[in-house]
Amino acid sequence: MTVGVIPGAGGTQRLPRAVGLPMALDMIVSGKPITALEAHKVGLVDELLRSTEGDASDTESFDQVLAYANRYRGGKQPLAERDVPPADKQALQAQVNKLLARARGLPAAPVAAEVVMQAAKLSFSAAIAEERAQFLALRGSESAQALRYLFFAEREQPFEPTQPVKAAPVSRISVVGAGTMGSGIALCALKAGYSLDLLELNDKALEEGVARIPRRWMTVLNAND
């Protein structure tokens, strides 16, 4: 959800069959990851193999893997062939409402909730087709592009100049918006001796903002008397 899309390779339909609708809704709509221990507890992971060395190549890890392989008799269990475990419809709707309230501002969240809920209504193939269609529609949306940009920008390495730089002196300031806050910022900049550019969307709002600055200046002077 945090990058503006829903799972597009069957996740909205396989996960409910593996862990049930309530858990699948929580994971997919919120977009929050879970730990390996939590995944094992809810049945998303069959078994956890622990290593004291933290190295999968050590002897203990190899022995654990071999022992698990020898006792495993499950064979393939395609999730597509499983039924979705039954769940209370009213409780699910209440859960959806709560999740969407928390995800306000994320356009993909209600789409994800709707597609996940279809796991109990449509055939696997029909629901997969709907998931893919919704994924493609979201992927090209403006909000998804913005969220992907934000995701990578937050994780990008900070810029480090390759040679020494010297800060340039600031003598001119531009303020975007001439409303109450913008005119107050403009007044502070003028009082500090800076040249000022005040920007607004239309002439009327700009005129009102310019007129507001001397009035606020007089208010400040009167308050200091």
N, C-alpha and C positions, 0 to 999 in steps of 0.2 A: 504493500500500500504506500510505503514511503517514497516510492519512485513512480507512482501514478499509474501502475498497471496491476492486473491480477495474474495469478499463475496461468500460464498459457499452454502447458504440456500435460494437462490432466490432473494437476494437483488439487483442484477444487472438487474433483469427483473421487479420487483415490483416497485422499486423506480422511473424508468422512467414513469410508468403508473400513479404514484401518483403526481409527480412534473414536468414531462416533461424531455426530453432528455438533454437539456442544463444544467439544475440544477443537474440532476443525474450524468452526466459526471463530472461536477465540484466536486461534493461531493465524488464520488467513486474513480476517478483517482487521485485526490489530497490527499484524505484520511483525509481531515481537517473536524473536527466536526463543527456543527452549534448550535446556542443557541436555547432554547425553543421558544423564540419570533420569530426568523427567521423561525423555522419549522412551526409555526402557520401561519406566513405570506404567505408561499409558499404552504400551504395546506397539509403539512405532518402531522400536528397535528390538530384535529378537534376543540378543545377548550382548553383554559388555565384557570385553576382555581387558584385564588390567595388567600393567607392566610396572614393576618397581623401578626399572631403569628409564622408563619413558621412551624405549626404543623398540620398535616392532620387530627388529631383527634379532633380539636377544633370545636365549634358549627358553626362558620362561614363557615369553609371548608365543613362541613357536609351538610349545607344548600345549598351551591353552587353545590355540587355533586348531591344532591337530585333534585334540580331544573333542572339541565342538564339532568338527567336521565328521568325526567317527560316530558320534551319537545322534547327529542330525538325520532325521528320517522324514522330514516334512515334505520334501520335494517342492516343486513350484506351486505357489498359491497366488495366482493372479488376482489382484485387488478388483479388477474389472468384473470378476465373476462372483464377488461377495455381495451380499445384501447390506444395505445401510441399517445399522442397529436402530430400532425404534426409539423415538424420543417424544416427550410431551410438547405438543405444538405451541401451547400458550407460553410455556417456559422458554421455548426457543425464540418466540417473537419478542418476549421481554428481554432476552439476552441480546438479540439483534438491535433493539432500540437503545439499549445501554451502550453497546459497542459503537453504534453510529453517532451517538451523542459525544462520545470521546474522540471520534475520528472526524469531527466537523471540520470542513475545509479540505478534506481529501476526497476528490470526486470518485476515486476508484472504490472506496469503502462500500457504499450502497450496492454497487454492481457486484462486488465480491460476495456480499451477504446473499444477494438474490441468486447468484449462480451456485453457491454452496448449498443453499436450501433446495435447489432443483435436484440434488442428488437423491432425494427421497421421493421425487415426483416423476422424473423422466427416466428413460432407459439410459444406460451408461453411454452408448454411442450418441444419442440425441443430446445429452447434457454436455458431452465433450465437444460436440460441434458448436453448441451455444457458448461454451467457455472460450473457444478459439475465436469466435466472431467478436465477442466482447473484448477479449485481449487485444485484437488487432485494432478495434475502434479506439480503445484507450491509448494504445501505444503511440499513435500519431497525434494525440491531442496536445493542445498548448500547455495544459497543466502538467501532463506527464513529462514533456520536454523540460519545463521549468524545474520540476522536482528532480529529474535526473541530473540537470546542471547543478542544482544545489547539493545533491548527494556527492558528486565528485569534487565539487569546489570545497566542501567541508573536509575532504580527505586529501586534498592536494598538498604537497609539501610547500611550506611558506617560501616566498621568494627571498633569495639571498643574493645581493649584488656581488658581482665578480671583482669589482674594484671599489676602492673607497669613494663614498659619496658624501656630499655636503648639502645639508638642508638649505633650500632657497628661502629667502625672507618672504614673508607673507605681507602684502600691502593691500590686496583687493579681495573682497569676499562676495560670493554670490549666495543669495538666499532664495530658495524656491518656495513660493507660497507667501502671500502677503496677509494672511489671516491674523488672528490674535497671537498665535505663537510666532509666526514668521515676522510680523512687525516688531515683536519684542526682541527677537534675535537681531533684527536689523538695527534696532535702537542700541543694543549693547555693542554691536560692531562699530557703529558711528561714534559712540562715546569713547571707544578704545582707539579711535583715530584711523580706522580703515576706510578705504574707498569701498563703495557698496553697489552691487547690482541686485535689484529686487525683481523677481520674475513671477508672473501670474498668467493664468489661462486667458483672461479677458481684460479689457481696458477698465471696466467698471470696478472689478475686484482690485485691480492695481491702484486705481485712484483712491479707493477707500483705504487700502493699506498704507499708501503714502500719507494720507491725511491723518491716519491713526498714530503715526510715529511722533509728530510734534505734540499731539495731545497727551500721549503717554510721557513724553519728555517733561511737559509742564507738570504733570501729576507727580513725577519723581522729584522735581524741583520744589514743589509745594510741600511734599512730604518731608523734605530735608530742612525746610525753614523752621 
